[in-house]
C-alpha cells in the first residue's frame, strides 16, 4: 500500500494546517497515525476522516509546552501501538513585529518554548523507540530557519535552533539507522498566521499574508510524503528558498533584500 503502510507515525500540530494535511495525505497508505494537538474536537474530526481513508488512529490531546505531556505522548503511542516508526514534529507558532517594537519580551520565550523546546523534549523521548525501529525524525522547520527574515526575529531564532539541533543529531545518529528529514516550508496558508503574536504578545486575529499567492497546506504535504519516504536530508518547498540558501553564501546582501521584499509584499 505504500512506504508508510502499518507505520506508527506521531504528528504534532495535527488539528489544522500542515499537520492535518499531512495526516490526510498519509492516511490512504494505511499507517497508524497518532494525532496530537490541543484541540480535541478537531483531532476527532481528523481521526474520523483518516480512518475512513484507511488509517488506524489514536487521538492524544496535549499541551506540548509541558515537557511531561511531550513524554506522555510518546509513552501513550508505544503503549497503544507497541512501537514508534516516525515522529513528525510540526506544532509551532509565529510572530510578526520588528524586534525594536516588541514591548513584551515573553514573545521570544513563548515562540521558542513551542517551536524548539517541545521538539527537543519529544525527540529525546522518542529516540530509544526510533532506534529500535530504525525510524524517521521529521522536524518541520522553515526557510526562515535558513536565513534572517525581518519582523520574524523570534520565529527565525526558533527555527534556526531546530535546524542546528537536528543537523547535530543527524551526525550522532549516523550509525543507528534513524534518519532526519528536515522540512523547510516557505509561506503556507495555515491558521498559524492568524494566531501570530504581535509586539504586545497578542494574537493578530487576521492573516497578514496574501494567501492567494502562497502554497496551500495540501501542496506542502504532497511534497513532504515522498521526501519522508525517501529519507531525504532536507526538503525546501520553494525555488526562492533553495536559491536563498546558495545566495546567502555568495551574495548575502542580496538575500537580505529578497527577504525584506518578501515580507513587505507578504508573499
C-alpha positions in Angstrom: 0.0 0.0 0.0 3.0 2.3 0.3 6.1 3.1 2.3 4.1 4.0 5.4 1.7 1.1 5.5 1.5 0.0 9.1 4.0 2.7 10.1 3.3 4.2 13.5 3.5 8.0 13.0 3.2 10.7 15.6 2.2 14.0 14.1 2.1 17.1 16.3 0.0 20.1 15.4 -2.3 17.7 13.6 -5.5 19.6 14.2 -5.0 22.0 11.3 -2.7 23.3 8.7 0.3 21.3 7.5 -0.1 18.7 10.2 -3.7 18.0 9.3 -3.0 18.0 5.5 -0.1 15.6 6.1 -2.2 13.1 8.0 -4.9 13.2 5.3 -2.2 12.6 2.6 -0.7 9.7 4.5 -4.0 8.0 5.5 -4.6 6.1 2.2 -1.3 4.2 2.7 -2.7 2.6 5.9 -0.5 4.0 8.6 -1.2 4.1 12.3 -1.5 7.8 13.0 -1.1 9.4 16.4 -2.8 12.8 16.2 -1.5 15.3 18.7 -2.6 18.9 19.4 -4.6 20.9 22.0 -8.0 20.9 20.2 -9.6 17.5 20.9 -12.7 18.3 18.7 -10.6 19.0 15.6 -8.4 16.0 16.3 -11.5 13.7 16.5 -12.8 15.0 13.2 -9.4 14.4 11.6 -9.3 10.9 13.1 -12.7 10.1 11.5 -11.5 11.2 8.1 -8.2 9.3 8.4 -10.0 6.1 9.4 -12.3 6.4 6.5 -9.3 6.7 4.2 -7.6 3.6 5.6 -5.6 4.6 8.6 -5.7 3.5 12.3 -5.7 6.4 14.6 -5.0 7.4 18.2 -6.0 10.9 19.4 -3.9 12.4 22.1 -4.9 16.0 23.1 -1.9 17.6 24.8 -0.1 20.8 25.6 3.4 20.4 24.1 4.8 23.4 26.0 4.8 21.0 29.0 7.7 18.5 29.0 5.7 15.9 30.9 3.0 15.9 28.2 5.6 15.5 25.5 6.9 12.4 27.2 3.4 11.1 27.8 2.5 11.5 24.1 5.4 9.1 23.2 4.6 6.8 26.1 0.9 6.5 25.0 1.9 5.9 21.4 4.2 3.0 22.3 1.7 1.6 24.9 -1.1 1.7 22.3 0.7 0.5 19.2 3.7 -1.2 20.6 6.3 0.8 18.6 7.2 4.1 17.0 8.4 4.5 13.5 8.2 8.2 12.6 8.0 11.4 14.6 6.8 14.5 12.7 7.4 17.5 14.9 5.2 20.0 13.3 3.5 22.1 16.0 4.5 25.7 16.2 3.7 29.4 16.5 4.9 32.5 14.9 5.1 36.3 15.4 5.0 39.5 13.3 6.8 42.5 14.8 10.0 44.4 14.4 12.3 43.5 17.3 12.7 47.1 18.3 8.9 47.4 18.6 8.3 44.4 20.9 7.1 45.5 24.3 6.7 42.1 25.9 9.9 40.1 25.7 7.8 37.0 26.6 7.1 36.7 22.9 10.6 35.3 22.4 10.2 32.7 25.2 6.7 31.7 24.0 7.8 31.1 20.5 11.0 29.3 21.5 9.1 27.1 24.0 6.8 25.5 21.5 8.9 25.7 18.3 12.2 24.5 19.8 12.0 23.1 23.3 8.9 20.9 22.7 10.6 19.4 19.7 13.7 18.6 21.8 11.6 17.0 24.5 9.7 14.9 22.0 12.8 13.8 20.2 14.6 12.7 23.4 11.6 10.7 24.5 11.2 9.1 21.0 14.8 8.2 20.3 15.0 4.9 22.2 12.0 3.7 20.3 13.1 5.0 16.9 16.5 3.3 17.3 14.6 0.0 17.8 12.7 0.5 14.5 15.4 2.4 12.6 12.8 5.1 12.2 12.5 8.6 11.0 12.6 12.0 12.6 10.8 14.7 10.6 11.2 18.2 12.2 9.2 20.9 10.4 11.4 24.0 10.4 11.1 26.8 7.9 13.0 28.7 5.2 13.1 31.3 8.0 15.5 28.9 9.7 17.9 29.2 6.9 18.2 33.0 6.7 17.1 36.1 8.6 13.6 37.5 7.9 12.5 40.9 9.1 9.6 41.1 11.6 10.1 37.4 12.4 13.1 37.5 14.7 11.7 35.3 17.4 10.4 32.8 14.9 13.6 32.8 12.9 15.7 32.2 16.0 13.5 29.2 17.0 13.7 27.6 13.5 17.5 28.2 13.3 17.7 26.4 16.6 15.6 23.5 15.3 17.9 23.1 12.2 21.0 23.3 14.3 19.8 20.7 16.7 18.9 18.2 14.0 22.0 18.8 12.0 24.0 17.8 15.1 21.7 14.9 15.9 21.9 13.6 12.4 25.6 13.1 12.7 25.2 11.5 16.1 22.7 9.0 14.8 24.6 8.1 11.6 25.2 4.5 12.7 21.8 4.0 14.4 19.6 3.7 11.3 17.5 6.7 12.5 17.3 9.3 9.8 16.4 13.0 9.9 14.4 14.8 7.2 14.2 18.5 8.0 11.3 20.2 6.3 11.7 23.9 5.4 8.4 25.3 4.1 8.1 28.7 2.6 5.0 30.7 3.4 2.0 28.3 3.7 -1.7 29.1 4.1 -2.4 28.0 7.7 -4.0 29.3 10.9 -0.6 30.0 12.3 -0.6 33.4 10.7 -3.9 34.4 12.3 -2.6 33.4 15.7 0.8 35.1 15.2 1.9 37.2 18.1 2.2 41.0 17.7 4.6 43.3 19.5 2.4 43.2 22.7 2.3 39.4 22.6 -1.3 39.3 21.4 -2.7 37.2 18.5 -3.1 39.2 15.3 -6.5 37.7 14.6 -6.2 38.0 10.8 -3.5 36.7 8.5 -1.1 39.4 7.2 -0.3 37.2 4.1 -1.6 37.4 0.6 -2.9 33.9 0.9 -4.0 33.5 -2.7 -0.3 33.8 -3.7 1.3 31.3 -1.3 1.4 27.5 -1.1 -1.6 25.6 0.5 -1.1 23.2 3.3 -2.2 20.3 1.0 0.5 21.3 -1.6 3.1 21.3 1.2 2.0 17.9 2.5 2.2 16.4 -1.0 5.9 17.4 -1.2 6.5 16.1 2.3 5.3 12.5 1.9 7.8 11.4 -0.8 10.6 13.3 0.9 9.8 11.4 4.2 9.6 8.1 2.3 13.0 8.6 0.6 14.5 9.7 3.9 15.8 12.9 2.3 18.1 15.1 4.4 16.1 18.3 3.8 13.1 19.4 1.9 12.9 23.1 0.9 9.5 23.7 -0.6 10.1 26.7 -2.8 12.5 27.8 -5.5 13.0 31.0 -3.6 14.1 29.0 -0.5 16.5 26.9 -2.4 18.0 29.8 -4.2 18.3 31.8 -1.0 20.4 29.1 0.7 23.0 29.5 -2.1 22.8 33.3 -2.3 23.3 33.6 1.5 26.8 32.2 0.9 27.8 34.2 -2.2 25.6 37.3 -2.1 24.4 37.8 1.5 23.3 41.4 0.8 21.1 40.3 -2.0 19.3 37.6 0.1 18.7 40.3 2.8 16.9 42.4 0.2 14.9 39.5 -1.1 13.8 38.6 2.4 12.9 42.3 3.1 10.8 42.4 -0.1 9.1 39.1 0.6 7.9 40.5 4.0 6.9 43.8 2.5 4.8 42.1 -0.1 3.5 39.5 2.3 4.1 36.6 -0.2 
